[in-house]
Amino acid sequence: MQNAVCTDGRCHGMFTRSALLGKLGGAEIAISDEMIARIQMWQRMIEGKAPWVFLGKGQEVFSLGIENAICREFLNIVLSEMETSLANEIIDPHYQRAISLLPDNFQQGLALGCMIIKPLTDTGMFEFISAADIIPLEYASDGTLRDCALIQTKRISETESYYRIERHRLTSEGLLIVNKAYRGTSENGGSMLGTEIPLTDIEEWTMLYPEVTYPGMDRMDFGFYRNPLPNYIDRSKQGVSIFESCMDLVKKCDIQFSRIYWEYESSERMILADWAFFDGRQGHFHLPKGKERLFVGTEGDEQYQEFSPSVRDASYIAGLNEYLRRIEFNAGLSYGDLSKNEQIEKTAQEIMAAKNRKYNMVNSIQANLKKCLEGLAYAIAFYYAQYTVDPGFECVFHDSIKTDEEAERAQDRLDMASGIMSPVE
C-alpha cells in the first residue's frame, strides 16, 4: 500500500456506506455518511478547493491556506519538542526512519482528524494513512481501533482504478488480516467499487495473503493517532479536524481577502485618453514600454483623464485580522500565530491565558501522538520478531510554549551561584 493519502485525488468519501458494506462482509461501519462527507470536505479545504473558493473573472474568492497554516503551527511545535527512541537496538533504526517521515505526513492527520502509521511488514518501509482511506468498523472504549479496513487506490486510467481493501481485526484467536481487490470505475468525480478480482492480477499485490491470522497478537499492527477533540458531527469516536470549529471563520477570511484583492484591483490607477494621442505623430505619444496597462484608450475624447481613487483597505484588513484572531481562539492557538501582532494582548493575564490555551491543546496532541508512536513501536517489534521483548519505548516532549528554556537555564545558574541550588540540581 502506498502512502495512502488520496494518492489519485480521490478518497473513500466518494464511496457510499452501502457500497462499502457489501465489500466488508456485512460489518457495520462506525461512522455516518455525514462524517464521510465532512472528511471529504476537510480534504478539499487543505487542497485549496473549498466550495466557496471561486476564480471566475471579477468574482474571485481565494483560499488563504489558513487550514494548512493551523496544521503547520501545531505540527512545528509538537514535533520540534519531541525526543523519542527505542532501547531495542535491533528495531530502533527502523523506528527512527518512521519518525523521520513524520513531519511530511502528520499534517494530514491533524487536518483530517486521525492517522495510521503502519510498517510494511519487515521491509523497513512505512505507510501513513489518513482518515480519507480508513474505514473504522469497531472502536474500543478508549477510542482505539479494534476493527478497520484500509483502502489503497491504484489508478490505471482516467476512468478505471484498482482498489484494495485491507481489513485488520482483533479476534479471540489473534490479529486477522484480510485482503481483497476490486476493479472499479471513476467517473464524474465519483468512484465505484466493481467486481472482486484475484490479488495476483496486480503485480505489487501478488505476495499478499488473502487471509492470515497471527495467533497471540492482542493489539493492532500499527500506531493510531486521533485528534483530541470531541466529535459533534455524528457522536462517533472518529477524530475530527483540528480546524473543525473554525470552518465558517475560514470561509469568512477567504471571502474577506477577496474584498481586499478587489479593492486593490478596482482602484488601480489609469489614464483615459483618445487613441489618437498614442499614434506616434508629432506631439503625440507612444505607449511607454511596460506601462501599457496604465493607459486606457477611449473614442472621441480629446482630454486626458486620470482615474486614481483612494484605496479603502484599512477597514477590510482590520476585519480580516479580527477573523484571524477568532480562529486563533477557536483552534487553541495564541494570538499572533495567524493574526497581525499590532493588536496582541496588552496585559500579562491575557498573554498567559493565550499561552495556556495553546499549551493545553499542544499537550493533548502530544499525549495522543505518544500513544500512536508506542503502538508503532510494538508493531515494528512484531514484524521483526521482537514482540516478546520490551522495545524500550521512550518519548519526551519539552515545554517551550510557556517556558523559555534559555532564560530558565540562566536563572538556574544564578540560583546556583547564590547557593539556592546545588550543581547537581
C-alpha positions in Angstrom: 0.0 0.0 0.0 1.4 3.4 -1.0 1.4 6.5 1.2 -2.4 6.3 1.2 -3.5 9.9 1.3 -5.8 10.0 -1.7 -2.8 9.5 -4.0 -5.1 9.8 -7.1 -7.0 12.8 -5.8 -9.9 10.6 -4.5 -10.8 9.1 -1.2 -13.3 6.7 0.3 -15.6 9.7 0.9 -16.5 9.1 -2.7 -17.9 5.7 -1.7 -21.3 5.4 0.0 -21.6 3.3 3.2 -23.9 0.9 1.4 -21.3 0.3 -1.3 -18.6 -0.4 1.3 -20.8 -2.6 3.5 -21.2 -5.0 0.6 -17.4 -5.4 0.4 -16.9 -5.9 4.2 -18.9 -9.0 4.8 -21.8 -7.0 6.3 -19.7 -5.4 9.0 -21.2 -2.2 10.3 -19.2 1.0 9.6 -18.7 3.0 12.7 -19.2 6.4 11.1 -22.1 8.0 9.3 -22.4 9.3 5.7 -22.3 12.8 7.2 -18.9 12.1 8.7 -17.6 10.6 5.5 -18.7 13.8 3.7 -17.0 16.0 6.3 -13.7 14.2 5.8 -14.0 14.8 2.1 -14.7 18.5 2.8 -11.6 18.8 5.0 -9.6 17.2 2.2 -10.8 19.7 -0.3 -10.1 22.6 2.1 -6.4 21.7 2.6 -6.1 21.3 -1.2 -7.4 24.9 -1.6 -10.6 23.7 -3.2 -13.3 24.5 -0.6 -16.8 25.0 -2.1 -16.6 28.8 -1.6 -13.3 29.2 -3.5 -14.2 30.6 -6.9 -11.8 32.1 -9.5 -14.3 33.5 -12.0 -13.5 36.8 -13.6 -14.3 39.7 -11.3 -15.7 37.4 -8.5 -12.5 35.7 -7.3 -12.6 34.1 -3.8 -9.1 32.9 -3.0 -8.0 30.3 -0.4 -5.6 31.9 2.0 -4.4 28.4 3.1 -5.4 29.1 6.7 -6.3 25.4 7.2 -2.7 24.4 6.4 -1.3 27.2 8.5 -3.2 26.0 11.5 -1.9 22.4 11.0 1.7 23.6 10.4 1.7 25.6 13.6 0.7 22.7 15.7 2.9 20.3 13.7 6.0 22.5 14.2 5.5 22.9 17.9 4.7 19.3 18.6 7.5 17.7 16.6 10.2 20.3 17.4 9.8 19.5 21.1 9.8 15.7 20.7 12.6 13.3 21.5 11.8 9.6 21.0 13.7 6.3 20.7 13.6 2.6 21.4 16.1 0.9 23.7 16.0 -2.2 21.5 18.9 -1.6 19.1 17.5 -4.1 16.5 14.4 -2.2 15.8 15.3 1.4 16.8 16.9 2.2 13.3 13.6 1.3 11.7 11.6 3.3 14.2 13.8 6.3 13.6 13.1 6.0 9.9 9.4 6.2 10.6 10.0 9.3 12.8 12.0 11.0 10.1 8.9 10.7 7.8 6.5 12.0 10.4 6.9 15.8 9.5 5.8 15.2 5.9 2.7 13.2 7.0 1.5 14.3 10.4 -0.1 17.5 9.0 -2.6 15.3 7.1 -3.5 13.5 10.3 -4.2 16.8 12.0 -6.2 18.1 9.1 -8.4 15.0 8.6 -8.8 14.0 12.3 -6.8 10.8 12.5 -4.0 8.8 11.0 -2.4 5.4 11.0 1.3 4.7 10.8 1.9 1.1 9.6 5.0 -0.8 9.0 5.1 -2.7 5.6 6.0 -5.9 7.4 9.8 -6.2 7.8 10.7 -4.2 4.7 11.9 -1.1 6.6 9.2 0.9 4.9 6.2 2.6 6.3 2.9 4.0 5.2 1.0 6.9 6.6 -2.7 6.5 6.1 -5.1 9.4 6.8 -8.8 9.3 7.6 -9.6 9.6 3.9 -8.5 6.0 3.5 -9.5 4.5 6.8 -12.9 2.7 7.3 -13.4 2.3 11.1 -15.6 -0.7 11.9 -15.1 -1.0 15.7 -13.6 1.2 18.3 -12.5 0.2 21.8 -13.9 2.2 24.8 -10.7 4.3 24.8 -11.1 5.3 21.2 -8.5 2.9 19.7 -9.4 0.8 16.7 -10.2 -2.9 17.1 -11.5 -3.4 13.6 -10.9 -1.3 10.5 -10.4 -1.5 6.7 -7.8 0.4 4.8 -8.2 1.4 1.2 -5.5 1.6 -1.4 -6.2 3.0 -4.9 -4.2 2.1 -7.9 -5.3 4.3 -10.8 -4.8 2.8 -14.3 -6.7 5.4 -16.5 -8.9 8.4 -16.2 -12.0 6.1 -15.7 -10.6 2.9 -14.3 -8.9 2.1 -11.0 -8.0 -0.9 -8.9 -8.9 -0.8 -5.2 -7.5 -3.0 -2.4 -9.4 -3.2 0.9 -7.1 -4.5 3.7 -9.1 -5.3 6.9 -7.4 -5.5 10.3 -9.4 -7.2 13.1 -8.6 -8.2 16.6 -10.3 -11.6 17.4 -10.2 -14.1 20.2 -7.7 -16.1 18.1 -5.4 -13.1 17.4 -5.0 -10.5 14.7 -6.8 -11.3 11.5 -5.8 -9.5 8.3 -7.9 -10.0 5.1 -7.0 -8.6 1.7 -9.5 -8.2 -1.2 -9.0 -6.4 -4.6 -11.6 -4.9 -6.9 -11.6 -3.3 -10.3 -13.7 -0.2 -10.2 -14.5 2.9 -12.2 -14.0 6.6 -11.6 -16.4 8.9 -13.4 -17.8 12.4 -12.9 -15.7 13.0 -9.8 -17.0 9.8 -8.1 -15.7 6.2 -7.6 -17.5 2.9 -7.8 -16.2 -0.4 -6.5 -16.6 -3.1 -9.1 -16.3 -6.8 -9.1 -13.7 -8.6 -6.9 -10.5 -9.8 -8.7 -7.6 -12.0 -7.5 -4.8 -10.2 -5.8 -2.4 -11.9 -8.3 -3.9 -9.7 -11.0 -1.8 -6.8 -9.7 2.0 -7.5 -9.5 2.6 -5.5 -6.4 -0.2 -7.3 -4.5 0.9 -10.8 -5.6 2.8 -11.5 -2.3 -0.1 -10.5 -0.1 -2.1 -13.2 1.8 -5.9 -13.2 1.0 -6.3 -14.0 4.7 -3.9 -14.6 7.6 -4.2 -14.8 11.4 -1.4 -14.0 13.8 -2.2 -16.0 17.0 -1.5 -14.3 20.3 -1.4 -10.9 18.8 -3.6 -8.8 21.1 -3.0 -5.3 19.5 -3.1 -3.8 16.1 -0.1 -3.9 13.9 0.1 -0.1 13.6 0.1 3.1 15.5 -3.2 5.1 15.6 -3.4 8.8 16.1 -6.6 10.7 16.8 -7.1 14.5 17.4 -8.0 15.2 21.0 -11.3 16.9 20.1 -15.0 15.9 20.6 -16.9 14.7 17.6 -20.2 16.6 17.4 -20.8 15.6 13.8 -22.1 12.1 14.4 -21.0 11.5 18.0 -18.8 8.6 17.0 -15.2 8.1 18.2 -13.9 9.2 14.8 -11.4 12.0 15.1 -12.3 15.5 13.8 -10.1 18.0 12.0 -8.0 20.4 14.1 -9.8 23.3 12.3 -13.3 21.8 12.5 -14.5 24.6 14.9 -13.1 27.2 12.5 -14.6 26.2 9.2 -17.1 29.1 8.9 -14.4 31.6 10.0 -12.0 30.3 7.4 -14.7 30.9 4.8 -15.2 34.4 6.1 -11.4 35.1 5.9 -11.2 33.8 2.3 -14.1 36.0 1.3 -12.8 39.0 3.2 -9.4 38.7 1.5 -11.2 38.6 -1.9 -12.7 42.0 -0.9 -9.2 43.4 -0.2 -8.0 42.0 -3.5 -10.9 43.6 -5.4 -10.2 46.9 -3.6 -6.7 46.9 -5.0 -7.8 45.7 -8.4 -10.6 48.1 -8.8 -8.6 51.2 -7.6 -5.7 50.7 -9.9 -4.5 54.0 -11.4 -5.5 54.6 -15.1 -5.0 57.3 -17.7 -8.0 57.6 -20.1 -7.4 59.3 -23.4 -8.4 59.1 -27.1 -6.3 56.5 -29.0 -5.2 59.4 -31.3 -2.9 60.6 -28.6 -0.9 57.4 -28.8 -0.5 57.1 -32.6 3.1 58.4 -32.6 2.5 61.6 -34.6 4.1 65.0 -33.8 3.0 66.0 -30.3 1.5 62.6 -29.5 2.8 59.7 -27.6 3.8 56.1 -28.0 2.5 53.9 -25.1 5.5 53.6 -22.8 7.0 50.2 -22.8 5.9 48.2 -19.7 3.3 50.8 -18.9 0.7 49.8 -21.3 -1.8 48.7 -18.6 -1.7 52.3 -17.2 -3.4 53.7 -20.3 -7.0 53.0 -21.4 -8.0 54.1 -24.9 -11.3 55.9 -25.5 -13.1 57.3 -28.6 -13.6 61.0 -29.3 -12.3 62.3 -26.0 -9.7 65.0 -26.6 -8.9 65.4 -22.9 -6.7 63.3 -20.6 -8.5 61.9 -17.6 -6.8 60.3 -14.6 -8.6 57.6 -12.7 -6.9 57.3 -9.3 -9.4 56.6 -6.4 -8.2 56.3 -2.8 -7.7 52.7 -1.5 -10.1 51.8 1.3 -8.2 48.8 2.5 -7.7 49.6 6.2 -11.1 48.6 7.4 -11.0 45.4 5.3 -7.6 44.4 6.7 -8.8 45.2 10.2 -11.8 43.0 9.7 -9.7 40.1 8.3 -7.4 40.4 11.3 -10.3 40.1 13.7 -11.5 37.0 11.9 -8.0 35.5 12.2 -7.9 36.3 16.0 -11.2 34.5 16.4 -9.8 31.5 14.5 -6.8 31.5 16.8 -9.1 31.4 19.8 -11.3 28.6 18.4 -8.4 26.5 17.3 -6.4 26.8 20.5 -3.6 28.9 19.1 -2.1 32.0 20.7 -2.9 35.5 19.4 -0.3 36.5 16.8 0.2 33.0 15.4 -2.0 33.9 12.4 -3.1 37.5 13.0 -1.0 40.6 12.9 0.9 41.4 16.1 -0.2 45.0 16.3 -3.2 44.1 18.4 -1.5 41.5 20.5 -2.6 41.1 24.2 -1.8 44.1 26.4 -1.9 42.5 29.8 0.2 39.8 31.4 -3.0 37.9 32.2 -4.2 37.9 28.6 -0.7 36.8 27.4 -0.7 33.9 29.9 -4.3 32.9 29.1 -3.4 32.7 25.4 -0.3 30.7 26.1 -2.2 28.4 28.4 -4.8 27.8 25.7 -2.2 26.8 23.2 -0.2 24.8 25.8 -3.3 22.7 26.7 -4.1 21.9 23.1 -0.5 21.0 22.2 -0.2 18.9 25.4 -3.3 16.9 24.4 -2.0 16.4 20.8 1.4 15.2 22.2 -0.3 12.7 24.6 -2.3 11.2 21.7 0.8 11.2 19.4 2.8 9.4 22.1 0.2 6.6 22.2 0.3 6.3 18.5 4.1 6.1 18.5 4.1 3.5 21.2 1.7 1.4 19.1 4.0 1.8 16.1 7.0 0.7 18.2 5.2 -2.6 19.2 4.1 -3.0 15.5 7.7 -2.8 14.4 8.7 -5.2 17.1 6.0 -7.6 16.0 7.2 -7.7 12.3 10.8 -8.1 13.3 10.1 -11.0 15.7 10.9 -8.9 18.8 7.3 -8.9 20.1 8.1 -10.7 23.3 10.9 -8.3 24.1 10.1 -4.8 25.6 11.1 -2.3 22.9 12.1 0.2 25.5 9.9 3.0 24.2 10.8 6.5 25.2 9.1 9.7 24.2 9.7 13.1 25.8 8.2 16.5 24.9 9.8 19.7 26.0 7.8 22.7 27.1 8.9 25.9 25.3 5.4 27.4 24.9 5.2 28.7 28.5 8.9 28.4 29.4 11.9 30.0 27.7 14.5 27.2 28.3 17.5 29.6 27.8 16.0 32.0 30.4 15.3 29.1 32.8 18.9 27.9 32.5 20.2 31.4 33.1 18.1 31.6 36.3 19.4 28.2 37.4 22.9 29.5 37.1 22.1 32.5 39.2 20.4 30.3 41.8 23.5 28.0 41.9 25.8 31.0 42.3 23.8 32.3 45.2 23.7 28.9 46.9 19.9 28.3 46.5 20.5 25.4 44.0 23.3 22.8 44.0 25.3 22.0 40.9 23.7 18.5 40.8 20.2 20.1 40.7 
